[in-house]
Amino acid sequence: MEFEVINQFWDLIHEKVESWLEMGIKHLPNMVVAIIIVMVFALIARIASRIVSKVLHRVFESKQIADLITAIFKVIVFIAGLFIALEFLGLTGTVTSLLAGAGIIGLAIGFAFQDMTENLIAGIAMGIRKPFQIDDVVEANGVFGTVKAINLRNTIVETFYGQLEIVPNKILFRNIVTNFSTQGKRRVEVPVGISYADDVLEAEKVIIEAINQQDFVIEHEETAVYAESFGDSSVNLLVWFWIDYPGEPGFMQARSGAVNTIHKVLAKNDILIPFPIRTLDFGAKGGEKLNTMLTNREGSGSANA
């Protein structure tokens, strides 16, 4: 009885192996073609990725972004060839299952690494849009400095205090970014006040002439002085002029040179930059005039003597 069970078991195994062999021999040409398809697509992916890599390295400032997109492109081409090979073998259900599984896995990874994924996508988007490049001077979300590196997840900015700020790419992608290097120039604004006794038009004339004589000033026709407001002790003016930026001298040196120039030219033309003036009025309602207070004090002192 036991031998009969064993024989039945071996017969079943023999039948299965024979059926598999028959099926394998039957599908052997298709398998060979499928393997050739995979090898051809692997070769295509390798050659095409080299071409894409060269193009992307010219397009993107960040080498990491270019390498990542190249790798994604290579994998997509290879997977496309693999799916075509599976379809050729008649494994349509397997292809569908693999696609569904890949979608679920991708969704799970996206939720698990949401912050990282967002920074990565923002980095790729900025690499395509190029709102700034390396060595550009930018300001965004309270960070102001020179771009030193653009990575997949973050951008490194060196502030003018010598500190390195690592800014997540999603912050730069979501917020307003001011690029001071795009135009190649920057306007400098210097506030100054003159006394009420001086002529505003005369001050405007001498300031513009003096500022335009400085080597760092460009576009002289746009140098201007505007009366901004009436201050407590002065008429407040705004001096505007343009400089090359980034360039030499820098913004701070140019503004410092302008302040010195304005101070000298106003003094030379006898135009006063006033100190704050305070007028004390003791004669307001409920108060007592100053001269009355002094007279009363003097009378009180004489009486005591």
Secondary structure, DSSP 8 states (H G I E B T S, - for coil): -HHHHHHHHHHHHHHHHHHHHHHHHHTHHHHHHHHHHHHHHHHHHHHHHHHHHHHHHHH-S-HHHHHHHHHHHHHHHHHHHHHHHHHHTT-HHHHHHHHHHHHHHHHHHHHHTHHHHHHHHHHHHHHHH-S--TT-EEEETTEEEEEEEE-SSEEEEEETTS-EEEEEHHHHHHS--EESSSSSEEEEEEEEEE-TTS-HHHHHHHHHHHHHTSTTEE-GGG-EEEEEEE-SSSEEEEEEEEEESSSSS-HHHHHHHHHHHHHHHHHHTT-----------TTSTTS--HHHHHHHHHHHHHHH-
